[in-house]
Amino acid sequence: MKIYTKTGDKGTTALFGGTRVPKHHIRIESYGTVDELNSHLGLLRDQQVDEHSRKILIRIQDRLFTIGSTLATDPEKAVLKSGKQRLDIPKISREDIELLEQEMDKMNEHLPPMTHFVLPGGHQTVSVCHVARCVCRRSERLATALYEIEPFEELILQYLNRLSDYLFVLARKLTYDVKAEEVKWIPQKES
């Protein structure tokens, strides 16, 4: 199988289902950013991360492929007029969101209470996690913009929202795991 098809040489690409759209279409931006997030999570897995978190990250990456496939699908071609699903597209479930919530709760049990915002950084592992969190937020913003134009399964928006929270808590956990300093943001007062 050849990777290059030359069909996108004029600035368009095909959605799942065959519809062609410009490469700058909000749908392409949306699932492209989910793909970017997935790559950042792969980089995070390659850092100094405990085995349990690594397994959860792999599961999250799988879910992001599910989200990407939904976002990459022309909604008109995904469902037949009878209402039956035409394309076999996996779905995000309530359990996927609950897993993120449970993982955050477990991590928070072992972290000191947060009294201030924290500055990203302190260790490469923590920084990579914060970059992933920021890309996740951008992914969420683009997905909500797409949702306003062409609604899709709302659980995707909830999952992306919860995932950015999870990545923040994971960054805090990793800060303590690698014994980095968590620098609190304390606003400077004007003199």
C-alpha positions in Angstrom: 0.0 0.0 0.0 1.4 3.4 -1.0 1.2 6.2 1.6 1.0 8.9 -1.0 -2.2 9.1 -3.1 -1.7 12.5 -4.7 -5.5 13.2 -4.2 -4.7 16.0 -1.8 -2.4 17.9 -4.0 -5.0 20.6 -4.7 -5.6 21.3 -1.0 -8.5 18.9 -0.3 -8.8 15.7 1.7 -11.4 13.0 2.0 -13.5 12.4 5.1 -14.4 8.9 6.3 -17.3 8.2 3.9 -15.6 9.9 0.9 -16.7 13.5 1.1 -13.9 15.9 0.0 -13.3 19.1 2.0 -10.6 21.7 2.1 -7.6 20.8 4.3 -8.3 23.9 6.4 -11.9 22.8 7.1 -12.8 23.0 10.9 -13.5 19.2 10.8 -9.9 18.6 9.6 -8.5 21.1 12.2 -10.5 19.3 14.9 -9.4 15.7 14.3 -5.9 16.9 13.3 -5.5 18.5 16.7 -6.8 15.3 18.4 -4.1 13.5 16.4 -1.5 16.0 17.5 -2.6 15.4 21.1 -2.2 11.7 20.6 1.4 12.2 19.5 2.1 14.3 22.5 0.7 11.6 24.7 3.0 9.1 23.0 6.0 11.4 23.8 4.7 11.6 27.4 4.7 7.8 27.6 8.4 7.8 26.6 9.2 10.0 29.6 9.8 9.1 33.3 6.2 7.8 33.9 5.1 5.0 36.2 3.8 1.8 34.6 0.2 2.3 35.7 0.0 5.8 34.2 1.7 4.5 31.1 -1.1 1.9 30.7 -3.8 4.6 31.2 -2.1 6.8 28.6 -2.2 3.9 26.1 -5.9 3.5 26.8 -6.4 7.2 26.4 -4.6 7.1 23.1 -6.9 4.4 21.9 -9.9 6.6 22.9 -8.4 9.5 21.0 -8.3 7.3 17.8 -12.0 6.7 18.4 -12.7 10.4 18.8 -10.6 11.1 15.7 -12.6 8.6 13.6 -15.9 10.2 14.7 -14.6 13.7 13.9 -13.2 12.5 10.5 -16.6 11.2 9.4 -19.1 13.1 7.3 -22.2 13.0 9.5 -24.5 12.7 6.5 -22.7 9.6 5.3 -22.5 8.0 8.7 -26.2 7.3 9.1 -28.7 5.9 6.7 -32.1 7.7 6.2 -33.6 4.9 8.2 -31.5 6.1 11.2 -29.3 3.0 11.2 -25.6 3.6 11.3 -24.0 3.1 7.9 -20.3 3.2 8.9 -19.0 1.1 11.8 -17.6 3.9 13.9 -16.6 3.2 17.5 -18.0 5.4 20.3 -16.8 7.0 23.5 -18.7 5.7 26.5 -19.7 7.1 29.9 -17.2 4.6 31.4 -14.3 6.2 29.4 -15.1 9.5 31.2 -15.6 7.8 34.6 -12.2 6.1 34.2 -10.5 9.6 33.9 -12.5 10.8 37.0 -11.5 7.7 39.0 -7.9 8.1 38.1 -7.9 11.8 39.1 -9.5 11.0 42.4 -6.8 8.3 43.1 -4.0 10.7 42.2 -5.4 13.5 44.3 -5.5 11.3 47.4 -1.7 11.4 47.4 -1.2 15.0 46.4 -1.1 18.0 48.7 -4.1 20.3 48.3 -3.8 22.9 45.6 -3.8 26.4 47.1 -2.6 28.3 44.0 -2.2 27.8 40.2 1.1 26.2 39.4 3.6 27.2 36.8 4.2 24.5 34.1 7.7 23.0 34.2 10.2 21.8 36.7 11.2 18.6 34.9 11.0 17.5 31.2 8.3 14.8 32.0 6.1 17.4 33.7 6.6 19.9 30.9 5.6 17.3 28.3 2.5 16.5 30.3 1.6 20.3 30.4 2.1 20.7 26.7 -0.3 17.7 26.1 -2.8 19.4 28.5 -2.6 22.6 26.4 -3.0 20.7 23.1 -6.0 18.9 24.7 -7.6 22.3 25.5 -7.1 23.5 21.9 -8.6 20.2 20.7 -11.6 20.8 22.9 -12.0 24.4 21.6 -11.9 23.2 18.0 -14.3 20.3 18.7 -16.8 22.7 20.3 -16.6 25.0 17.3 -17.2 22.0 15.0 -20.1 20.8 17.3 -21.9 24.2 16.8 -21.8 23.7 13.0 -22.3 19.9 12.8 -23.3 18.3 16.1 -21.8 14.9 17.0 -21.9 12.6 20.1 -21.7 15.0 23.1 -19.7 12.5 25.1 -16.7 13.5 23.0 -16.8 17.0 24.3 -17.1 15.7 27.9 -14.2 13.3 27.3 -11.9 16.1 26.0 -12.8 18.3 28.9 -12.2 15.6 31.5 -9.0 14.6 29.7 -7.4 18.1 30.1 -8.3 18.0 33.8 -6.7 14.5 34.0 -3.5 15.7 32.4 -3.3 18.6 34.8 -3.6 16.2 37.8 -1.2 13.8 36.2 1.3 16.7 35.7 1.1 17.4 39.5 1.5 13.7 40.3 4.5 13.5 38.0 6.0 16.6 39.7 6.0 14.7 43.0 7.1 11.4 41.4 10.3 12.9 39.9 10.8 15.1 43.0 10.6 18.3 41.0 9.5 21.6 42.6 5.9 22.6 42.1 6.2 26.4 41.7 3.0 28.2 42.8 1.9 31.2 40.8 1.5 34.1 43.2 0.4 37.2 41.4 2.9 40.1 41.7 1.4 43.2 43.3 2.3 46.5 41.8 4.5 48.7 43.9 
